[in-house]
Amino acid sequence: MDLMLTGNALLILLLACTGESPDDTGPRLLVDAGAWQILDDSEDPIGPAPEPCGAAGVQVESGVIEVQTDTCPWVTLGQPSLSALEEGELLSLLAWHGTLAAPEPATGHMSIWIGDEEIWRIEPEIPSEGVIYDERLTVPSSAPEATLIRLHVHNHGANAWRLGRLLPD
């Protein structure tokens, strides 16, 4: 008799063999790529958007949030944190942008906020080559679970900006 195990049945079998429960596996999460919401101007820490973001400009692909600035040139995304954070705790960040181009030279912007504190910012010149940012960030002050986490992106031109990871280290 052949026995085929797939999906959840295989996971349950593996966990039973290790003695671990699903809560004991994987990293502690801070944000969920699928939970980002476009915030209105009153929640934008940089200022009001000069033009509205087309919803098609913000997508989740393979667990990565992507902003396409041809249809969404200015956006602040937000969601409540999934974990509490302690002052001095390290976060692991992975973000990147492809080659940045625009009809006129400009400056791009991507930043991360915990509550009202900006914890990370990049402002690459446009035009420029694509860059991967694999960084460790220090949490500046404690923040309880459900604190608003914000991701802000803006630039001129048709460019792609991605946040692949933001989690406690």
GULUM-850401 format. One line per 3 residues: number of its first residue (from 1); their letters; for each residue x, y, z of C-alpha. Coordinates in Angstrom, 2 decimals, padded with zeros to 5 digits. Example, Ala and Ser with C-alpha at 12.3 -4.5 7.8 and 13.67 -1.06 7.14 Angstrom:
BEGIN
1	as	012.30:-004.50:007.80 | 013.67:-001.06:007.14
END
This chain:
BEGIN
1	mdl	000.00:000.00:000.00 | 001.36:003.43:-000.99 | 000.96:006.28:001.53
4	mlt	000.96:009.85:000.25 | 001.31:012.74:002.71 | 000.82:016.31:001.59
7	gna	000.44:019.78:003.08 | -000.90:019.91:006.63 | -000.77:016.13:007.14
10	lli	002.98:016.14:006.51 | 003.50:019.16:008.77 | 001.55:017.51:011.61
13	lll	003.57:014.31:011.20 | 006.88:016.20:011.24 | 005.90:018.23:014.28
16	act	004.76:015.10:016.10 | 008.18:013.55:015.47 | 010.04:016.60:016.81
19	ges	007.81:017.22:019.80 | 007.40:020.87:018.80 | 004.15:022.72:018.39
22	pdd	003.56:025.12:015.45 | 003.97:028.06:017.86 | 007.56:026.99:018.58
25	tgp	008.72:027.28:014.97 | 009.67:030.19:012.78 | 010.65:033.77:013.52
28	rll	008.62:036.16:015.64 | 006.76:038.37:013.16 | 006.44:042.14:013.28
31	vda	004.45:042.69:010.06 | 002.52:040.60:007.55 | 003.15:041.40:003.87
34	gaw	-000.53:040.83:003.09 | -001.79:043.15:005.84 | -000.41:046.48:004.58
37	qil	-003.13:049.07:003.96 | -002.85:052.37:002.12 | -003.17:055.10:004.77
40	dds	-004.84:058.44:004.21 | -002.98:061.76:004.30 | -003.72:062.30:008.02
43	edp	-001.58:059.24:008.85 | 001.25:060.05:006.44 | 004.36:061.04:008.46
46	igp	005.98:062.81:005.48 | 003.05:064.94:004.35 | 000.03:064.84:002.11
49	ape	000.38:062.95:-001.15 | 000.65:065.27:-004.16 | -001.53:062.79:-006.08
52	pcg	-003.49:059.69:-005.08 | -001.90:056.24:-005.17 | -003.47:053.84:-007.63
55	aag	-004.29:050.66:-005.69 | -002.81:048.58:-008.52 | 000.56:050.17:-007.67
58	vqv	000.81:048.24:-004.38 | 001.02:044.46:-004.65 | 002.16:041.46:-002.61
61	esg	004.19:038.92:-004.54 | 005.71:035.86:-002.84 | 005.50:037.47:000.61
64	vie	007.08:040.75:-000.55 | 005.28:044.10:-000.60 | 006.00:045.98:-003.82
67	vqt	005.26:049.59:-004.74 | 005.24:050.49:-008.45 | 005.70:054.24:-008.66
70	dtc	004.32:054.62:-012.18 | 000.80:054.16:-010.74 | 001.62:054.96:-007.12
73	pwv	004.26:057.72:-006.93 | 003.60:058.54:-003.23 | 002.21:056.17:-000.63
76	tlg	002.28:055.44:003.07 | 001.27:051.91:004.01 | 000.49:050.85:007.55
79	qps	-000.50:048.00:009.80 | -000.53:047.25:013.54 | 002.58:045.44:014.75
82	lsa	002.19:041.73:015.43 | 004.70:041.81:018.31 | 005.76:044.10:021.10
85	lee	009.24:045.60:020.77 | 011.77:046.50:023.44 | 014.11:049.49:023.35
88	gel	017.46:048.39:021.95 | 016.06:045.26:020.29 | 017.39:044.54:016.80
91	lsl	015.22:044.29:013.70 | 016.23:042.58:010.48 | 015.32:044.55:007.36
94	law	015.56:043.49:003.73 | 014.46:046.07:001.17 | 015.46:046.83:-002.39
97	hgt	014.74:048.82:-005.48 | 015.52:048.08:-009.10 | 017.28:050.51:-011.38
100	laa	015.80:053.94:-010.70 | 014.93:056.08:-013.72 | 012.91:059.23:-014.34
103	pep	012.58:061.79:-017.16 | 014.39:064.36:-014.95 | 016.96:063.75:-012.16
106	atg	015.25:063.36:-008.78 | 015.56:061.75:-005.37 | 013.66:058.65:-004.25
109	hms	012.54:057.96:-000.70 | 011.73:054.88:001.36 | 011.31:054.93:005.14
112	iwi	010.06:052.75:008.00 | 008.29:054.12:011.07 | 007.37:052.54:014.41
115	gde	004.60:054.68:015.82 | 005.79:058.24:015.27 | 009.51:057.37:015.19
118	eiw	011.32:057.00:011.91 | 013.76:054.11:012.29 | 015.13:053.83:008.74
121	rie	015.35:056.03:005.65 | 017.02:055.90:002.26 | 017.02:058.67:-000.32
124	pei	018.79:057.42:-003.45 | 019.48:059.72:-006.36 | 017.57:059.06:-009.57
127	pse	018.90:057.82:-011.91 | 020.84:055.08:-010.10 | 021.46:051.35:-010.15
130	gvi	019.37:048.90:-008.16 | 020.43:048.37:-004.54 | 019.67:045.71:-001.91
133	yde	019.50:046.90:001.71 | 020.10:044.02:004.16 | 020.39:045.80:007.49
136	rlt	020.01:045.49:011.25 | 018.11:048.32:012.92 | 017.97:049.20:016.60
139	vps	014.50:049.83:018.06 | 014.76:053.36:019.57 | 012.05:052.87:022.23
142	sap	009.69:050.18:023.46 | 006.45:049.74:021.55 | 003.52:047.52:022.54
145	eat	001.92:045.01:020.20 | -000.48:046.74:017.75 | 001.71:049.86:017.43
148	lir	001.28:051.35:013.95 | 004.12:050.33:011.62 | 004.38:052.52:008.50
151	lhv	006.22:052.12:005.22 | 006.54:055.26:003.11 | 007.69:055.34:-000.54
154	hnh	007.81:058.19:-003.02 | 009.69:059.12:-006.18 | 009.22:060.38:-009.71
157	gan	009.37:057.88:-012.55 | 008.29:054.29:-013.10 | 010.28:052.39:-010.48
160	awr	009.77:049.36:-008.21 | 010.46:049.43:-004.46 | 010.17:046.29:-002.28
163	lgr	010.15:045.38:001.40 | 010.88:041.69:001.81 | 011.59:041.46:005.54
166	llp	011.06:043.49:008.71 | 011.18:041.28:011.78 | 012.78:041.03:015.20
169	d	016.30:039.64:014.84
END
